[in-house]
Amino acid sequence: MPVDANSVSKLKQACDAAYALHPHSCSHAAWHVIKQYLPSQPWMNANALVEHLRGQAHWKVVASGQVGRLAREGVLVVGGKTESSNGHVIVVYPGGDLPAGGYTYTKNGKTETLRTRGSYAPAMSTSQGAWPGAMSKGDKTIWDPWANDAKFAQVTFWKLSQ
């Protein structure tokens, strides 16, 4: 299937705008992107959005290994994981796979570098928290917001099927 450049451009522009408009709210950023495709989508916090996506016929679960190709084709893919307090949601950013990790963070007053591990699709992710892996305008991966294999294994991805 040929890639529709307009679909890819729409997804990239929506992600870039969401990152700029909502740098401290993953749910608002993901909602901004979703509204470009589903204008009637109401805002929901991350946990509620993950539960909502699970119950909608037009959102199909896809494997994490497929999400990069879909985003490069201009398909909207949202990933998320619920937590007892605040969950986290991301949008898969169109572009080639990137190495996960490799960025610095501060722990107990000491600057450390997260080990690199594997390659994943890029992400658009914002966060109210301070974890640098959760801030990405396509420069970090879908793995980086969680930065943990066990947590990442619990992330679900959905593609919009219209």
Helices and strands as residue ranges (DSSP letters): H 5-21, H 26-35, H 46-54, E 59-62, G 64-66, H 67-72, E 77-81, E 88-92, E 98-99, E 104-107, E 110-113, E 119-120, E 122-125, G 132-134, E 136-141, H 149-152, E 156-160
